[in-house]
Amino acid sequence: MLHHTRGIVFNYIKFRETSIIVRVFTEAFGMQSYIVNGVRSAKSRGKIALYQPLTLLDMVVYRKIEKDLQRISEAKCSMPFSSIPFEPIKTGLSIFLTEVMSKLLREESENKELFTFMFSAIQVFDHLQTGVVNFHLQFLLKSSAYLGFKPESARDFLLQLSDYGLHLTTENEEIAVIEQFLKRPMGEEIQITNQFRRELLDHILKFYRLHTDALQDIKSLEVLKEVLS
């Protein structure tokens, strides 16, 4: 049976000579894996570009509940990107965020509120000209609300970490910055130092690990640090 859904591409692996298996977070069905045949052949005319990290898709898909691998009938780009695939920092952030979210959403689960947030946030990300290096921090802090463990405030965020033995020395100015990331709209520029950016990402990942065991090994983290250094 065919269904229409929007989707956010996370990643793909090569399958046989010319095909791929792509992981897509869909609005209708949550995380899904699809076989896409022939997309790596000479005749595909660049269709592999549809399956780069964070690409926003309009899809018509087959849905068979008993199968782990589904198939795509039609796919087209919902919003062609103007910068994400072409700017190294945005590309690095995309790879990092798709790895993190892919681990968090490993099991099939519909989460339309998270999908709507991510779809909108990615559109903002593509058009960002300032504050790009902070996008992942705000994205992860705000995503926690849709994953069921949103901190009520910056102090609550830090208190939860300290309750687990992670004693942080955070000044009032830094608490105010975390509060801005939690409360202000996606993409608004917030001035922080490179050192605080690195420390805050470490704190955010520890916060996530308090609530899920899915993020023990993030392969793209070292690459991200290089890109943002």
Secondary structure, 3 states (H helix, E strand, C coil): CEEEEEEEEEEEEEECCCEEEEEEEECCCEEEEEEECCCCCHHHCCHHHHHCCCCEEEEEEECCCCCCEEEEEEEEECCCCCCCCCCHHHHHHHHHHHHHHHHHCCCCCCCHHHHHHHHHHHHHHHHCCCCHHHHHHHHHHHHHHHHCCCCCCHHHHHHHHHHCCCCCCCCHHHHHHHHHHHHCCCCCCCCCCHHHHHHHHHHHHHHHHHHCCCCCCCCCHHHHHHHHC
